[in-house]
Amino acid sequence: MSEIAEFPLPSDVTDEERSTAKRDIGKYAKIVSETEKVIRFNGELIGQTGPVWHFQYTRMYKLPKGYLAAGHDLHEGITVVFADQPDGLPKAFENPLVREFLEDELRFRKIVGPEHAGAE
């Protein structure tokens, strides 16, 4: 996989949040560059959600080996989760509303669900 994905950092990102994002994304993907506003890494964006619960936004990615979701939680800062399969990403979030939004996005993008199983 040679695609470069971008995780946007909030405009008011703290040094601690930036460090957390870089460290946690770097556990699962090779980071290729970083600016004040974005972290770029080897992966492919497969979905995104806007504000839900106290997440400002969440992005989901396919990596060379697995799947990653990263989001900006207004209370907790940057949250990064990893799963072997895309349907594991929503399960990694505790809030049922966040899980539902991620599941809906993955179904809409035909990454999971019956539509995906029949896709060519």
N, C-alpha and C positions, 0 to 999 in steps of 0.2 A: 504494500500500500504506500503510494507516494503522495497522496493527497495531504494538504496542510489544512487543519481545522483551526478555528479561532475561538477562544473563550473571551468574551468581552468583560472588562473590569468596570465596576461602577465608577461614575465620575468622582465620587467622594471616597474611593478606595483608600484604606489605610495601609501602611507598610506591613502591618501584621496580616491583613487580608491578602495582600499581594503575595507575601511569602507563603502563606498557607495554600493559596491557589497553585502557585508554582511547585511547591513541594508535593502536594497531593496529586496533581495532574502528572507530575514527573514520576510518581510511583508506577504508573501504568502506561505512559506514553512518552516518547522522546520529544522534549521541548526543543523547537528549532529557533525560536526567537521570542522576544518579549519587548513590549513598549509600555508606556504609562497606561494605555487604554486596552491592551490585548495581550494574551498569551497564545502563541502559535505552536502547534504540536502536530505530530503525525497522527492523522485521523480524518474522519469524515463526519460532518454534521448530519444527523439523521432526524432531528426534531428539536423543537423549542416551544416553551410556554412563556406566557407573559405573567403578570402579577397573579398570584394565587396564594392565599393564606398569608404568611409573612415572607414569602419568596418574591423578590422583585422580578426575577426571571430564572429560568432553568434551561440548559442546553443539553442535548443528548448526542453522543458520538459513537461511531463504530471505530474501533481501534484495530491494529493488526492482529491482536489477540484479545478479544473481548469487547466490552462496551462500557462507556463511561457517561455519567451524568454529573454536571456541575451547575451550581446555582448560587445566587446571591440571596442569602437569608438575611432579612433586615435586622434580626435580633442576634443571630449566631455568626454572621459573616459568610465567608465562602464555604460551601458544602460540596464535597466531591465523593461520589460513590462509584463502585466498579461492579460489574456482573459478567459472568461468562456468556450469557445470552441476553438479548434485548429485553425480554419480558421480566428479567430480574431487576432492571433499573427502578421501576416504580415501587417494587417490593422493598427496596432499600430505604424508602422514606416512611417515616412514622405516621404523618398526617394523612388520613384517608382522602381528603380533598386533593392534596398534592399528587397522591398515587393515581387518583382518577384522571386528573389532567394529563399526567404523563402517559397513562395507558391509552387515553383517547388520542393523544398526539401520535403515538406509535401505531395505533390502528389506522388513523387517518392517513399517515404516510405509508401504509401497507408494509410496515416493518414486522408487525405481529398480527395475529388473528387469522380468521378464516380466509380473508382476502389475500393475505400473504402466502398462505399454504398453496393456493391455486395460481399464484402469479408465476409468470415465465421468467 
